[in-house]
Amino acid sequence: MTRLLIAVQLYYKSHLLLLDSLKKLIMAVGGRMWCLSSSSECSVIVKKFLSNLLSQGFLKNALEVLSTFEPSKELARLESSSLIGPPSHRRKIKHTLDSIIKTLSSCILTKN
C-alpha cells in the first residue's frame, strides 16, 4: 500500500478516534463509566469543556453531519480522486466511515 493510501486511511481513523475520545469523556462526566482515580479538578475541567462544546452548537452540528453525510458519496469522491486502492483498502475505509457515523450517533445518545 502506498503512503497516500495509508494517509487516507489514517485521516479517517483520526476522526474516529477523536469521536471515540469525546464519547468516553461524555460517559465519564455523566457517571456512566467507572474511573479509578479522577480528581474533582479533572471532572470540573471536563464538564467545562463539554458544556462549552454544547454551547458552541455541537449537538446541532452533529445532527447536521448525520443527516447529510453519506459514506457511499465519500467513497465515490475518494475514488474519483484516485485515493482508494485495492478492494481491501476500500473495505477498511468503508468500515471506518460507518464507525464514524455510529460513534457520532452514540455521542449524541450518550449525552441525552
LINTAQUI-V53977 format. One record per residue. RES is the residue in three letters. PSI is psi in degrees with one decimal (999 if undefined). BURIAL is 1 if it has 9 or more other ideal C-beta (glycine too) atoms within 8 Angstrom, else 0. D_LAST is the distance of its C-alpha to the last C-alpha in Angstrom with 1 decimal. Layout:
res-><RES,RES>
psi-><PSI,PSI>
burial-><BURIAL,BURIAL>
d_last-><D_LAST,D_LAST>
This chain:
res-><MET,THR,ARG,LEU,LEU,ILE,ALA,VAL,GLN,LEU,TYR,TYR,LYS,SER,HIS,LEU,LEU,LEU,LEU,ASP,SER,LEU,LYS,LYS,LEU,ILE,MET,ALA,VAL,GLY,GLY,ARG,MET,TRP,CYS,LEU,SER,SER,SER,SER,GLU,CYS,SER,VAL,ILE,VAL,LYS,LYS,PHE,LEU,SER,ASN,LEU,LEU,SER,GLN,GLY,PHE,LEU,LYS,ASN,ALA,LEU,GLU,VAL,LEU,SER,THR,PHE,GLU,PRO,SER,LYS,GLU,LEU,ALA,ARG,LEU,GLU,SER,SER,SER,LEU,ILE,GLY,PRO,PRO,SER,HIS,ARG,ARG,LYS,ILE,LYS,HIS,THR,LEU,ASP,SER,ILE,ILE,LYS,THR,LEU,SER,SER,CYS,ILE,LEU,THR,LYS,ASN>
psi-><137.7,166.4,-35.1,-44.2,-37.8,-39.4,-40.9,-45.4,-44.6,-33.0,-50.5,-34.7,-37.6,-37.7,-42.0,-43.8,-36.4,-43.6,-38.1,-39.5,-42.3,-42.1,-41.8,-38.0,-44.2,-42.7,-38.4,-42.2,-37.3,-2.7,17.6,-7.5,137.9,130.7,141.4,-59.2,79.6,122.8,159.0,-30.4,-42.7,-42.4,-41.3,-42.8,-44.6,-42.2,-41.8,-42.2,-46.9,-39.0,-35.0,-42.4,-43.3,-39.6,-22.2,6.4,27.5,-45.7,-45.7,-45.6,-40.9,-42.5,-36.5,-43.1,-44.3,-33.4,-20.8,-23.1,127.4,115.3,-36.0,-38.4,-37.2,-41.8,-40.2,-39.6,-41.8,-40.6,-40.2,-23.3,8.5,40.9,8.2,131.2,-138.0,170.4,-34.5,-38.1,-41.6,-43.0,-42.2,-43.9,-43.6,-43.6,-42.7,-42.7,-42.3,-39.5,-35.3,-45.5,-44.7,-41.8,-40.2,-42.2,-41.4,-36.6,-43.1,-45.6,-34.4,-37.1,-36.7,999>
burial-><0,0,0,0,1,1,0,1,1,0,0,1,1,0,1,1,0,0,1,1,0,1,1,1,1,1,1,1,1,1,0,0,0,0,0,0,0,0,0,0,0,0,1,0,0,1,1,0,1,1,0,0,0,1,0,0,0,0,1,0,0,1,1,0,1,1,0,0,0,0,1,0,0,1,1,0,0,1,1,0,0,0,0,1,0,0,0,0,1,1,0,1,1,1,0,1,1,1,1,1,1,0,1,1,1,1,1,1,0,1,1,0>
d_last-><41.3,41.9,40.2,38.7,37.0,35.7,34.4,32.5,31.0,30.1,28.6,26.0,25.5,24.8,21.9,20.5,21.1,19.4,16.2,16.5,17.2,14.1,12.0,14.1,13.7,9.9,10.7,13.6,12.3,9.6,12.8,12.0,15.0,18.5,20.5,24.2,24.9,22.5,24.1,22.5,23.6,21.7,18.5,19.2,19.9,16.7,14.6,16.8,16.5,12.8,12.9,15.9,14.3,11.7,14.6,16.7,14.6,12.8,10.2,13.3,15.4,13.3,13.1,16.8,17.7,16.2,18.2,21.4,21.7,24.1,25.4,28.7,29.4,28.6,31.0,33.6,33.4,34.0,36.8,38.5,38.6,40.0,37.0,36.5,39.0,40.0,38.0,36.6,35.2,33.7,32.0,30.5,29.2,27.8,26.0,24.6,23.4,21.8,20.1,18.8,17.2,15.6,14.4,12.9,11.1,10.0,8.8,6.6,5.4,5.5,3.8,0.0>
